[in-house]
Amino acid sequence: MNESLLLSGGRIFRGLSGGFAEALLIADGCVAAVGTKDEVESVAPAGVKRVDLGGRVAIPAFNEAHMHLLPYGLGLSQVNLRAEQVKTLDELLRRVGDAAKKAPKGAWVIGRGYDHGALDIGRHPTAQELDKVSPENPVYIVRTCGHMGVANSLAMKAAGVGHNTPDPEGGAIERKNGTLTGLFLERAKRLIVDAMPLPSEDQMVAAIEAAGHDLAARGFATASDMNVGMVAGLNEIAAYRRTLAEGRLIQRMWQVLAGNPEGIAEAAWNEGLRPDHTHDMLAWGAVKVFGDGSAGGLTAAFFEPYLESAGGGTGMFMFPDETIHRLLALYHRQGWQLDIHAIGDAAIEQVLVGMEKAGEGDAPLDGRRHRIEHCGFLNADQRHRMKAHGIIPVPQPVFLYEFGDLYVKNLGKERAEASYPMRTWLDEGHHPAASSDSPVSSVDPFINLFTMVTRKTNKGTVLGASEALTMEQAVHCYSWCGAYSQFAEDRRGTLEPGMLADVAVLSKDIFAIDPEEVLTTQADLTLRGGEPIFDRHGALRMAAA
């Protein structure tokens, strides 16, 4: 389309430095002018299409800097077990059983999102319980964090897992009283996942497109896939390229290759894929390696143990120092950005030391913008070293909303309150790229914004009130900081002249309402490069010149 658009009648949030404006002119896919209404009207071309904001607010479109877009898209057709809907074992089993009844005999039933801490039983379901509702179909359900899941007996049989199957490095197969419970933790999950049928390319393209539309309806114009290759190997690269070629790629994508030994980074390199963060629709920028697990699942690695009442222990490293440091050095020297998963302070230390070692000699860290994903529980020394080396924290404030009370239970209130220190990061000059890790947590950006400005959990507990942000800071973290983490802050993340016109028009002025109202806010219009990728009320169809 590339028609000129003039937005007025409500506030325009230009960005943290620019503040607010009265009007915005878009031409040729970019911001052409922004300022007072008179200033913008004076340079608007004849016949410009006008959108009346009607008191609503326009902001830079959200950037989902850490999510798993393909798994999210595939999950739209899987069994929804998310904790906000599934609070009892009976409800979980009912949903799995209903899916099994509809599936052909022998077809896999996949579910995602349960939280054992939020279930009435206070534990994971067992293989035997899943067997009762799905006696003829393999079942695998994944905990909300994605770091563990439960398989039924047919799934374990298909994977060749028996009583004597050893635990893999960085993973565990749970047994109680000599019996397999069906619970697989961390890298042991691959035993089950590798036995599942792969989605076809057609299915993956459809899932990528569906997920893109879903995000556009929430105000996103940029997203990411943080572990490309862990669903269908190198076929995922082909699926993304085909989606782009067919004009079905809705989000600008930041792609991060799975770099663990079971990932595809080595194979992709051997096939000629190289770092390229200049393509605005499909950038292949980074490699991911897992350092530890999740704090909710007791597998994030800490120096101090979890509370004894929660089970104790200090969590789980995915790899010994030598292995993960070798991987980080390899990918660093190949030119990839390092997007490394580390949640607990011990894992953050392992990863940070590995990055520092990788930057020694003739391959310095300066300008590489390596990232520590999640980066939830860190100390002041680690923050200062990250800042000195330009290493970016990529946190998920929504974790506090969904899992904060579980953090208190597992780690105590003091450590929970100090987690995800958004204000401290900003005050120290970091650029924390707020994100959701969806489908681990809800991709709804308004929950994330609410959490950043209130530090409230979904039960109303306030954790670390001193780390709360202003709404302007929260939007900055969810737009510009994400663009910065993807080497795109010169093109995206603010609404200043010359920037790409990635814009979200929200149903309410989130800068002027009570924070509780933010939770019921929606995106009404989302533009990517001035083109509508979502238009709830047909604003552009009704716009008059």
C-alpha positions as CSV (number, residue, x, y, z in Angstrom):
1,M,0.0,0.0,0.0
2,N,2.6,2.6,1.2
3,E,0.0,5.3,1.4
4,S,0.8,8.4,3.4
5,L,-0.9,8.3,6.8
6,L,-1.5,11.0,9.3
7,L,-2.3,10.0,12.9
8,S,-3.7,12.6,15.3
9,G,-6.4,13.1,17.9
10,G,-4.4,11.4,20.7
11,R,-1.0,11.3,22.1
12,I,2.0,9.9,20.1
13,F,4.7,8.4,22.3
14,R,7.9,9.1,20.3
15,G,10.2,7.2,22.7
16,L,11.8,7.7,26.1
17,S,13.9,10.7,24.9
18,G,11.4,12.3,22.6
19,G,8.3,12.2,24.9
20,F,4.9,12.9,23.4
21,A,3.6,14.5,20.2
22,E,0.2,15.4,18.8
23,A,0.5,14.0,15.3
24,L,2.5,11.6,13.2
25,L,3.0,11.5,9.5
26,I,4.0,8.3,7.7
27,A,5.3,8.2,4.2
28,D,7.1,5.5,2.2
29,G,7.1,3.2,5.2
30,C,8.9,5.6,7.5
31,V,8.1,8.3,10.0
32,A,8.1,11.5,7.9
33,A,7.2,14.0,10.6
34,V,6.2,14.1,14.2
35,G,5.3,17.0,16.5
36,T,2.4,19.4,17.0
37,K,-0.6,18.9,14.8
38,D,0.1,22.2,13.0
39,E,3.7,21.2,12.3
40,V,2.7,17.9,10.9
41,E,-0.2,19.2,8.9
42,S,2.0,21.8,7.3
43,V,4.1,19.1,5.6
44,A,1.4,16.5,4.9
45,P,0.8,15.8,1.2
46,A,-2.6,16.4,-0.4
47,G,-4.8,13.4,-0.2
48,V,-3.1,12.0,2.9
49,K,-5.1,9.3,4.7
50,R,-6.1,10.3,8.2
51,V,-6.5,8.2,11.3
52,D,-8.3,9.8,14.2
53,L,-6.9,8.3,17.4
54,G,-10.0,9.5,19.4
55,G,-8.0,9.9,22.6
56,R,-6.1,6.7,22.2
57,V,-2.3,6.5,22.2
58,A,0.1,5.5,19.5
59,I,3.5,3.9,20.5
60,P,6.4,2.3,18.8
61,A,5.2,-1.3,18.1
62,F,6.3,-3.9,20.6
63,N,9.3,-6.0,20.0
64,E,9.2,-9.6,21.4
65,A,12.9,-10.0,21.9
66,H,12.8,-13.4,23.4
67,M,10.1,-15.9,22.5
68,H,9.8,-19.1,20.5
69,L,7.5,-18.1,17.6
70,L,7.3,-21.5,15.7
71,P,6.6,-23.5,18.9
72,Y,4.1,-20.8,19.9
73,G,2.4,-21.2,16.5
74,L,2.4,-25.0,16.7
75,G,1.1,-24.7,20.2
76,L,-2.0,-22.9,19.1
77,S,-3.4,-26.3,18.0
78,Q,-2.1,-28.2,21.0
79,V,-3.8,-28.9,24.3
80,N,-3.8,-25.7,26.4
81,L,-2.9,-26.4,29.9
82,R,-1.9,-22.9,31.1
83,A,-2.2,-22.3,34.8
84,E,-4.7,-19.5,34.5
85,Q,-7.2,-22.0,33.1
86,V,-6.0,-25.3,34.5
87,K,-5.8,-25.3,38.3
88,T,-6.7,-29.0,39.1
89,L,-5.4,-32.4,38.1
90,D,-8.9,-33.4,37.1
91,E,-9.1,-30.5,34.7
92,L,-5.7,-31.2,33.2
93,L,-6.6,-34.9,32.7
94,R,-10.0,-34.0,31.2
95,R,-8.3,-31.8,28.6
96,V,-5.7,-34.4,27.7
97,G,-8.4,-37.1,27.6
98,D,-10.7,-35.1,25.4
99,A,-7.8,-34.5,22.9
100,A,-7.0,-38.2,23.0
101,K,-10.6,-39.2,22.2
102,K,-10.5,-36.9,19.1
103,A,-7.1,-38.1,17.9
104,P,-6.5,-41.2,15.7
105,K,-5.3,-44.3,17.6
106,G,-1.5,-44.0,18.1
107,A,-1.3,-40.3,17.3
108,W,0.6,-38.2,19.7
109,V,-1.2,-35.8,22.1
110,I,0.8,-32.8,23.0
111,G,0.0,-30.3,25.8
112,R,1.7,-27.2,27.0
113,G,1.7,-24.8,30.0
114,Y,0.8,-26.7,33.2
115,D,2.4,-25.4,36.4
116,H,2.7,-28.1,39.0
117,G,3.0,-25.5,41.7
118,A,-0.4,-24.0,40.8
119,L,-2.2,-27.4,40.5
120,D,-4.3,-28.5,43.5
121,I,-2.1,-31.5,44.0
122,G,1.1,-29.4,44.2
123,R,3.1,-31.9,42.1
124,H,3.6,-33.0,38.5
125,P,1.0,-35.4,37.0
126,T,2.3,-38.9,36.5
127,A,2.6,-41.3,33.6
128,Q,0.1,-43.6,35.2
129,E,-2.5,-40.8,35.5
130,L,-2.0,-39.8,31.9
131,D,-2.3,-43.5,30.9
132,K,-5.8,-43.6,32.3
133,V,-7.1,-40.9,30.1
134,S,-5.0,-41.8,27.0
135,P,-4.5,-45.6,26.9
136,E,-4.1,-45.7,23.1
137,N,-2.1,-42.5,22.4
138,P,1.4,-41.3,23.4
139,V,1.1,-38.2,25.5
140,Y,3.7,-35.6,26.3
141,I,2.8,-32.5,28.4
142,V,5.3,-29.7,28.9
143,R,5.5,-27.6,32.1
144,T,5.1,-23.8,31.5
145,C,8.8,-23.1,31.8
146,G,9.6,-25.6,29.0
147,H,12.4,-27.2,31.0
148,M,10.5,-30.3,32.0
149,G,7.6,-32.4,30.9
150,V,5.7,-35.6,31.6
151,A,5.3,-38.5,29.2
152,N,2.9,-41.4,29.5
153,S,3.9,-45.0,29.1
154,L,3.3,-45.2,25.4
155,A,5.4,-42.1,24.8
156,M,8.2,-43.6,26.9
157,K,7.9,-46.8,25.0
158,A,8.1,-45.0,21.7
159,A,11.3,-43.2,22.9
160,G,12.8,-46.4,24.1
161,V,13.0,-45.3,27.7
162,G,13.1,-48.0,30.3
163,H,14.0,-48.4,33.9
164,N,17.7,-48.7,33.1
165,T,17.9,-45.8,30.8
166,P,20.7,-43.6,32.2
167,D,20.3,-39.8,32.8
168,P,21.9,-37.8,30.1
169,E,24.4,-35.0,30.9
170,G,22.5,-32.0,32.1
171,G,19.2,-33.8,32.5
172,A,17.3,-36.3,34.7
173,I,14.7,-39.0,34.3
174,E,12.7,-39.1,37.5
175,R,12.2,-42.4,39.3
176,K,10.4,-43.1,42.6
177,N,10.6,-46.4,44.4
178,G,12.2,-47.8,41.2
179,T,9.3,-46.7,39.0
180,L,9.4,-44.2,36.2
181,T,7.1,-41.3,37.0
182,G,7.1,-40.0,33.5
183,L,8.9,-36.7,34.4
184,F,11.8,-35.7,32.2
185,L,14.0,-32.7,33.2
186,E,16.2,-30.4,31.1
187,R,18.2,-32.2,28.5
188,A,16.5,-35.5,29.2
189,K,13.5,-34.1,27.4
190,R,15.2,-34.8,24.1
191,L,14.6,-38.5,24.6
192,I,10.9,-37.9,24.3
193,V,11.0,-35.0,21.8
194,D,13.2,-37.0,19.4
195,A,10.6,-39.7,19.3
196,M,7.8,-37.4,18.3
197,P,6.8,-37.0,14.7
198,L,8.2,-33.9,13.0
199,P,5.8,-31.3,11.7
200,S,5.7,-30.9,7.9
201,E,7.0,-27.8,6.2
202,D,3.4,-26.9,5.3
203,Q,2.5,-27.2,9.0
204,M,5.4,-25.0,10.1
205,V,4.7,-22.3,7.5
206,A,1.1,-22.2,8.6
207,A,2.2,-22.0,12.3
208,I,4.7,-19.2,11.6
209,E,2.0,-17.2,9.8
210,A,-0.6,-17.9,12.5
211,A,1.7,-16.9,15.3
212,G,2.6,-13.7,13.4
213,H,-1.0,-12.7,13.0
214,D,-1.6,-13.4,16.7
215,L,1.3,-11.2,17.7
216,A,0.2,-8.4,15.3
217,A,-3.2,-8.4,17.1
218,R,-1.4,-7.6,20.3
219,G,0.7,-4.7,18.9
220,F,3.9,-6.5,17.9
221,A,5.8,-5.9,14.7
222,T,9.0,-7.7,15.6
223,A,9.4,-11.1,17.2
224,S,12.0,-13.8,17.6
225,D,12.5,-17.5,17.6
226,M,15.0,-18.3,20.3
227,N,15.9,-21.9,19.6
228,V,15.6,-22.5,15.9
229,G,16.1,-26.1,15.1
230,M,14.8,-27.8,18.2
231,V,11.5,-28.7,16.7
232,A,12.4,-30.0,13.2
233,G,16.1,-29.4,12.7
234,L,17.4,-27.6,9.6
235,N,13.9,-27.9,8.1
236,E,12.9,-24.9,10.3
237,I,15.3,-22.7,8.4
238,A,13.6,-23.7,5.1
239,A,10.2,-23.1,6.6
240,Y,11.0,-19.6,7.6
241,R,12.6,-18.8,4.2
242,R,9.5,-20.1,2.5
243,T,7.2,-18.1,4.7
244,L,9.1,-15.0,3.8
245,A,9.2,-15.8,0.1
246,E,5.4,-16.4,0.0
247,G,4.7,-13.1,1.8
248,R,3.3,-14.8,4.8
249,L,5.9,-13.7,7.4
250,I,4.0,-11.1,9.4
251,Q,6.6,-10.2,12.1
252,R,10.1,-8.9,11.5
253,M,12.1,-11.9,12.8
254,W,15.3,-12.2,14.9
255,Q,16.5,-15.7,14.6
256,V,18.6,-17.6,17.2
257,L,20.0,-21.0,16.3
258,A,20.0,-23.8,18.8
259,G,23.6,-24.2,19.7
260,N,23.7,-27.0,22.3
261,P,25.3,-30.2,21.0
262,E,21.9,-31.4,20.0
263,G,21.1,-28.2,18.2
264,I,21.6,-27.2,14.5
265,A,24.2,-24.4,14.8
266,E,27.1,-26.6,13.6
267,A,25.1,-28.1,10.7
268,A,23.7,-24.7,9.7
269,W,27.3,-23.3,9.6
270,N,28.5,-26.2,7.5
271,E,25.7,-25.5,5.1
272,G,26.8,-21.9,4.7
273,L,24.5,-19.9,7.1
274,R,26.3,-16.9,8.4
275,P,25.4,-14.1,10.9
276,D,23.4,-11.4,9.2
277,H,21.5,-8.9,11.3
278,T,20.9,-6.5,8.5
279,H,17.8,-8.1,7.0
280,D,14.7,-6.4,8.4
281,M,12.3,-9.3,7.9
282,L,14.5,-12.4,8.6
283,A,17.7,-11.8,10.4
284,W,19.9,-14.7,11.4
285,G,21.8,-13.1,14.3
286,A,22.6,-15.3,17.2
287,V,23.2,-18.7,18.7
288,K,21.7,-20.0,22.0
289,V,23.2,-22.3,24.6
290,F,21.5,-23.3,27.8
291,G,23.4,-22.6,31.1
292,D,20.7,-23.8,33.5
293,G,17.0,-24.5,34.0
294,S,14.2,-22.6,35.7
295,A,13.7,-21.2,39.2
296,G,10.1,-22.4,39.3
297,G,11.2,-25.9,38.4
298,L,14.1,-25.9,40.9
299,T,16.7,-26.4,38.1
300,A,18.1,-22.8,37.8
301,A,21.7,-23.0,39.2
302,F,22.3,-20.9,42.3
303,F,25.2,-20.4,44.7
304,E,22.9,-20.6,47.7
305,P,20.5,-23.5,47.9
306,Y,16.7,-23.4,47.4
307,L,14.7,-23.4,50.6
308,E,14.7,-26.8,52.3
309,S,10.9,-26.6,52.4
310,A,10.9,-26.4,48.6
311,G,13.3,-29.3,48.2
312,G,16.7,-27.8,48.7
313,G,19.6,-28.2,46.3
314,T,21.3,-25.6,44.1
315,G,19.8,-26.5,40.8
316,M,21.4,-27.9,37.6
317,F,24.0,-26.8,35.2
318,M,23.5,-28.0,31.6
319,F,27.2,-28.4,31.0
320,P,30.5,-28.3,32.9
321,D,32.5,-25.1,32.6
322,E,34.9,-26.5,30.0
323,T,32.1,-27.6,27.6
324,I,30.0,-24.4,27.7
325,H,33.0,-22.1,27.6
326,R,34.3,-24.0,24.5
327,L,30.9,-23.5,22.8
328,L,30.7,-19.8,23.7
329,A,34.2,-19.3,22.3
330,L,33.4,-21.1,19.1
331,Y,30.2,-19.2,18.3
332,H,31.8,-15.9,19.4
333,R,34.7,-16.4,16.9
334,Q,32.3,-17.3,14.2
335,G,30.7,-13.9,14.6
336,W,27.4,-14.9,16.2
337,Q,25.8,-12.9,18.9
338,L,25.7,-15.1,22.0
339,D,22.1,-15.3,23.4
340,I,22.7,-17.5,26.4
341,H,20.1,-18.9,28.8
342,A,21.1,-18.3,32.5
343,I,18.6,-17.6,35.3
344,G,20.4,-18.4,38.6
345,D,23.4,-16.4,39.8
346,A,25.7,-19.5,39.6
347,A,24.7,-20.0,35.9
348,I,25.0,-16.3,35.2
349,E,28.6,-16.5,36.6
350,Q,29.5,-19.5,34.5
351,V,28.1,-17.8,31.3
352,L,29.7,-14.4,32.1
353,V,33.1,-16.0,32.7
354,G,32.7,-17.9,29.4
355,M,31.9,-14.7,27.5
356,E,34.8,-12.9,29.2
357,K,37.2,-15.7,28.2
358,A,35.8,-15.7,24.6
359,G,36.6,-12.0,24.3
360,E,40.3,-12.4,25.2
361,G,42.9,-11.9,22.5
362,D,42.0,-10.8,19.0
363,A,38.2,-11.2,19.3
364,P,37.1,-8.6,21.9
365,L,33.6,-8.3,23.3
366,D,33.2,-4.7,22.5
367,G,30.4,-4.0,20.1
368,R,29.2,-7.7,20.0
369,R,26.1,-7.1,22.2
370,H,26.1,-10.6,23.6
371,R,23.0,-11.3,25.6
372,I,22.2,-13.2,28.8
373,E,18.7,-14.4,28.4
374,H,16.4,-14.2,31.5
375,C,19.2,-13.1,33.7
376,G,16.8,-13.2,36.6
377,F,18.9,-13.5,39.8
378,L,22.2,-11.8,39.6
379,N,24.5,-9.8,41.9
380,A,26.0,-6.3,41.7
381,D,29.4,-7.5,40.5
382,Q,27.8,-9.4,37.7
383,R,25.7,-6.4,36.6
384,H,28.8,-4.2,36.6
385,R,30.8,-6.7,34.5
386,M,28.0,-7.0,32.0
387,K,27.8,-3.2,31.7
388,A,31.6,-3.0,31.2
389,H,31.5,-5.5,28.4
390,G,28.3,-4.3,26.7
391,I,26.5,-7.6,27.6
392,I,22.7,-7.1,27.5
393,P,20.2,-8.6,30.0
394,V,17.1,-9.9,28.2
395,P,14.6,-10.4,31.1
396,Q,11.0,-11.5,31.3
397,P,9.2,-9.3,33.9
398,V,6.0,-11.3,33.3
399,F,7.8,-14.2,35.1
400,L,7.2,-12.2,38.3
401,Y,3.5,-12.0,37.5
402,E,3.1,-15.7,36.7
403,F,5.7,-17.3,38.9
404,G,6.6,-14.7,41.5
405,D,4.8,-16.4,44.4
406,L,6.5,-19.6,43.5
407,Y,9.9,-17.8,43.6
408,V,9.0,-16.7,47.2
409,K,8.2,-20.3,48.0
410,N,11.3,-21.7,46.4
411,L,13.9,-19.1,47.2
412,G,12.5,-16.8,49.9
413,K,11.1,-13.3,49.6
414,E,14.4,-11.5,49.7
415,R,15.8,-13.2,46.6
416,A,12.4,-13.0,44.9
417,E,12.2,-9.3,45.4
418,A,15.7,-8.7,44.0
419,S,15.0,-10.7,40.8
420,Y,14.6,-9.0,37.4
421,P,15.9,-5.6,38.6
422,M,14.5,-3.5,35.8
423,R,15.0,0.0,37.4
424,T,18.5,-0.9,38.6
425,W,19.4,-2.0,35.1
426,L,18.1,1.3,33.6
427,D,19.7,3.4,36.3
428,E,23.1,1.7,35.7
429,G,22.8,2.3,31.9
430,H,21.9,-1.2,30.8
431,H,19.3,-1.8,28.0
432,P,17.1,-4.6,29.4
433,A,15.0,-6.0,26.5
434,A,11.7,-6.9,28.1
435,S,10.1,-10.0,26.6
436,S,7.8,-12.9,27.5
437,D,9.6,-16.2,26.6
438,S,6.3,-17.3,25.1
439,P,4.9,-20.0,25.1
440,V,6.6,-20.2,28.6
441,S,4.6,-17.2,29.7
442,S,1.7,-15.2,28.2
443,V,2.7,-13.2,25.1
444,D,0.1,-10.6,26.1
445,P,2.3,-7.4,26.3
446,F,-0.1,-5.6,28.7
447,I,0.6,-8.2,31.4
448,N,4.3,-7.5,31.0
449,L,3.8,-3.7,31.1
450,F,1.6,-4.1,34.2
451,T,4.2,-6.1,35.9
452,M,7.0,-3.6,35.1
453,V,5.1,-0.7,36.6
454,T,3.6,-2.5,39.6
455,R,5.9,-5.5,40.4
456,K,2.7,-7.4,41.3
457,T,2.2,-11.1,40.9
458,N,-1.1,-12.5,39.7
459,K,-2.0,-13.0,43.3
460,G,-1.4,-9.4,44.1
461,T,2.0,-9.8,45.9
462,V,4.3,-6.9,45.4
463,L,7.9,-8.0,44.9
464,G,10.6,-5.4,45.0
465,A,8.5,-2.2,44.6
466,S,11.7,-0.1,44.3
467,E,12.4,-1.8,40.9
468,A,9.1,-0.6,39.4
469,L,9.3,1.5,36.2
470,T,7.3,4.3,34.8
471,M,5.1,3.4,31.9
472,E,7.4,5.4,29.6
473,Q,10.3,3.3,30.8
474,A,8.4,0.1,30.4
475,V,7.4,0.8,26.8
476,H,11.0,1.8,26.1
477,C,12.2,-1.6,27.4
478,Y,9.6,-3.4,25.3
479,S,10.4,-1.5,22.1
480,W,13.7,0.4,21.8
481,C,15.7,-2.0,24.1
482,G,14.6,-5.0,22.0
483,A,15.7,-3.2,18.8
484,Y,19.0,-2.4,20.4
485,S,19.6,-6.0,21.3
486,Q,19.1,-6.8,17.6
487,F,21.3,-4.1,16.2
488,A,18.3,-2.2,14.9
489,E,17.9,0.8,17.1
490,D,18.8,3.0,14.2
491,R,15.6,1.8,12.4
492,R,13.1,0.7,15.0
493,G,12.0,1.3,18.6
494,T,11.1,5.0,18.4
495,L,8.8,7.2,16.3
496,E,11.3,9.8,15.2
497,P,11.7,11.0,11.6
498,G,13.5,8.5,9.4
499,M,12.6,5.5,11.6
500,L,10.6,2.6,10.2
501,A,6.9,3.2,10.8
502,D,6.3,0.3,13.1
503,V,3.4,1.6,15.2
504,A,0.8,0.2,17.6
505,V,-2.4,2.2,18.4
506,L,-3.7,1.1,21.7
507,S,-7.3,1.0,22.9
508,K,-6.5,3.2,25.9
509,D,-3.9,5.8,26.8
510,I,-1.7,3.5,29.0
511,F,0.3,6.5,30.2
512,A,-2.8,8.1,31.8
513,I,-4.8,5.3,33.3
514,D,-4.6,3.3,36.5
515,P,-2.2,0.4,36.1
516,E,-5.0,-2.2,36.7
517,E,-6.7,-0.9,33.6
518,V,-3.6,-1.7,31.5
519,L,-4.5,-5.4,31.9
520,T,-7.7,-4.9,29.8
521,T,-6.0,-2.7,27.1
522,Q,-5.8,-4.0,23.5
523,A,-4.0,-3.1,20.3
524,D,-6.5,-1.6,17.9
525,L,-4.1,-1.0,14.9
526,T,-0.6,-2.4,14.2
527,L,1.5,-1.0,11.4
528,R,4.8,-2.6,10.1
529,G,6.6,-0.2,7.9
530,G,3.4,1.8,7.5
531,E,1.5,-1.2,6.3
532,P,-1.4,-2.5,8.4
533,I,-0.8,-6.0,9.8
534,F,-3.7,-5.8,12.2
535,D,-6.7,-3.4,12.1
536,R,-9.3,-4.3,14.8
537,H,-11.9,-1.7,13.8
538,G,-11.1,-1.1,10.2
539,A,-9.6,2.3,10.9
540,L,-7.7,2.4,7.6
541,R,-10.8,1.3,5.6
542,M,-12.8,4.1,7.2
543,A,-10.0,6.7,7.1
544,A,-10.9,9.7,4.9
545,A,-8.5,11.9,2.9
